[in-house]
Amino acid sequence: MFTYNDLVSYKIKIEKAEGIIDESLRKKYDIIMEMNIAIKKVVTKKDYLKDYTELKNKKISNYEMDRKLIEATNIILEVKNDYKELDTKDFNKHIKEINKLNETLVSCKNYYNKNTSELNKIIRKFPSNIIAKIHNFKIKPFFDGKNMQDAVIDDFKL
């Protein structure tokens, strides 16, 4: 009974972290799209974020979405440095909001990975592995999508 409760407890913690990560990524995406509108008003010759505007409609993992949004944020910062017209109060407010969301994402990803590690330990150990199997608990991948159970040793992602 205690083992089952531990399994459920870690699963709940992981799902809560996933929810916060998902919500933060959606907010970050929306802010980036607002910033893209401001960029298009100043820079009419080039659409810097063209590849990122349809991310919300694609079926990609939160990990891939996070990576793409980090890329988009870096592009925005480069464009802001090149075009002083973008150094406005609203634009800077959006950058601060993104920085706050990044802090939330870092802490939630760490929390997610910590609890995933603990859940996976319980699932692997005897006799708790029997209880996990009976209740259909499976090994969860870490936030970066790396599967520590497979034979691929070269799946580290930057």
N, C-alpha and C positions, 0 to 999 in steps of 0.2 A: 504494500500500500504506500509506503514512504517513497519507494522508487518511482512508482507511477506518479505520485504528486510532484516529485522533482522533475520528471519528464514534462509534465503538463506546465509546471511553473516556468521552465526554460522556454518551452514553446510559446507561451503567452508573452514572455519578455521579448522574444525574437520577433513575434508578430507586431508587438507595440512599436519596436524600433523600426520595423519595415514600414509601418504606417506613417511614422514621423518622417522617415527618409523620403517616402513617396510624396507626402504633402510638401516637404521642403523643396524637392526637385520641381514640383509643379509651380510653386511660387517663384522659384528661381527662373524657370523657363518664361513665365509671364513677365517678370521684370526685364529679362533680356529682350523679349519681343517689344516691350515698351521702349527700351533703349534703342532698339533697331529702328524704330519709327523716327526717333530724334536724330539718329545717325543719317538716315535717308534724307532728312530735310537739309542737312548740312553737306553731305557727300552725295551728289546726284549721279555721278559717273560710274560708281561701283557699288554693288550690293555685297558688302563684306560678310553678312550672315545668311546668305542665300541657302547654304547647305544646312542651316540649323532651324529654319522656319517651320519645317514640317516634322520635326522630331517628335512632337506630341502625338502625331497620328501614326507613327511607326511603332511596330511591336518590338521594342528592345527592352532589355533588362534595365533595372534601376542603375546597375553598375555602368552599363554603356551610356545611359542617359547622363549620369554624373560626369563621365569622362567627356562627353560631347559638350556639356554645359560649361565645364572648366575651360575647354578649348574656346568656346564662344566668348567667355568672360575675358580670356587673354587677348582675343582679337579686339574686343571692345576697348580694353585698356590701351592697346597699341594705337587704335584709331583716335582715342581721346588725346593721346600724347601728340599725334600728328595734326589734329584739328583743334585749335584753342577755342573755337566757337562752341565746342561741346563741354567746355568747363563751366557749366551752369549749376545753379543750386539744385534743380531737379535731377540732373544727371548725376551729380555727386551724391545726392540722397539715395538714388538707386544703387550706386556702388556700395554705399554703407549697408544697405539692405542685403545685398548679395554677400557682403563680408559676414554679416550676422548669420545668414543662412548657411554659409560655409562652415562657420563654427558649430552650428547645430548639426550639420551633416557629419563633420569629423567626429563629434562626440557620439552621435547615434551609430555611426559605422563601427566605432570602437566597442560600444555597448553590444551591438549586434554580434560582432565577431567574438567577443568575450563569452557571451551566452551561447553562441553556436558551438564554441569550443567545449564548454561545459556539457551541453546537451550531447554532443558527439562522444565525449568521454563516457558518459553514462550508457549510451547506446552500445558502445564497444565492450564494456566490462561485463564479466560474468558475476553474478546471475542476472544483473539488470538488463542484459541484452535479451534475455528470454522474455521479460516483461515488455520491453520495447517492441520485440517482434510480435508478440500477442496483440498489442495495441497499435500495430502498424506505424511505429515511429521509425523514420529513416534518417540516415546521416544527412545533414544539411551542409551545403557549400558555404564558404565564407562570402562576405559581401563582394569581394573581387571576382567571384565566380570560380576561383581555383578549387579544384577537387583534390583534396589531399589523399583520397582513396585510390585514384587511378595510377597507372604506370607512367604517365607523362610527367617527366621531371622538368621539362622546359616550358612550363605554362605560366611562368612569372610574367606579369603584365605591368608595364610602366604607365 
